[in-house]
């Protein structure tokens, strides 16, 4: 009886893993679109931060 339960647990685990893999394969395009959108937002925020003027950019260092 214990062996049958153990085998059924293994089969259930394998089927659950197969269901996860099938779901990932079925929605792969949407998953990649989501990752691309997140990467674009992160890139935009980095670009915005990079081009903000620094606190002392308005001073002319060549006079010193």
C-alpha positions in Angstrom: 0.0 0.0 0.0 2.8 2.4 0.8 4.5 1.6 -2.4 1.4 2.5 -4.4 1.0 5.8 -2.6 4.7 6.6 -3.2 4.4 5.8 -6.9 1.2 7.9 -7.2 3.0 10.8 -5.5 5.8 10.6 -8.0 3.3 10.4 -10.9 1.4 13.4 -9.6 4.7 15.4 -9.2 5.8 14.6 -12.7 2.4 15.5 -14.1 2.5 18.8 -12.2 5.9 19.6 -13.6 4.7 18.7 -17.1 1.8 21.1 -16.7 4.1 23.9 -15.7 6.4 23.2 -18.7 3.3 23.1 -21.0 2.1 26.4 -19.6 5.4 28.1 -20.1 5.6 26.8 -23.7 2.0 27.9 -24.4 2.5 31.5 -23.1 6.2 31.9 -24.2 5.5 34.9 -26.5 3.6 36.8 -23.8 6.2 36.0 -21.2 8.9 37.4 -23.4 6.8 40.5 -24.2 6.5 41.1 -20.4 10.3 40.8 -20.0 10.9 43.1 -22.9 8.5 45.7 -21.4 10.3 45.5 -18.0 13.7 45.8 -19.6 12.6 48.9 -21.7 11.2 50.6 -18.5 14.4 49.9 -16.6 16.5 51.2 -19.6 14.3 54.4 -19.8 14.8 55.1 -16.0 18.6 54.6 -16.3 18.7 57.0 -19.3 16.6 59.6 -17.5 18.9 59.4 -14.5 22.0 59.6 -16.7 21.0 62.8 -18.4 19.8 64.7 -15.4 22.0 67.7 -14.8 24.3 67.4 -11.8 24.2 69.9 -9.0 27.3 71.8 -10.1 26.9 71.6 -13.8 26.1 75.3 -14.1 29.5 76.4 -12.8 32.3 77.0 -15.3 35.4 75.1 -14.2 37.6 76.6 -16.9 37.8 79.8 -14.9 39.5 78.1 -12.0 
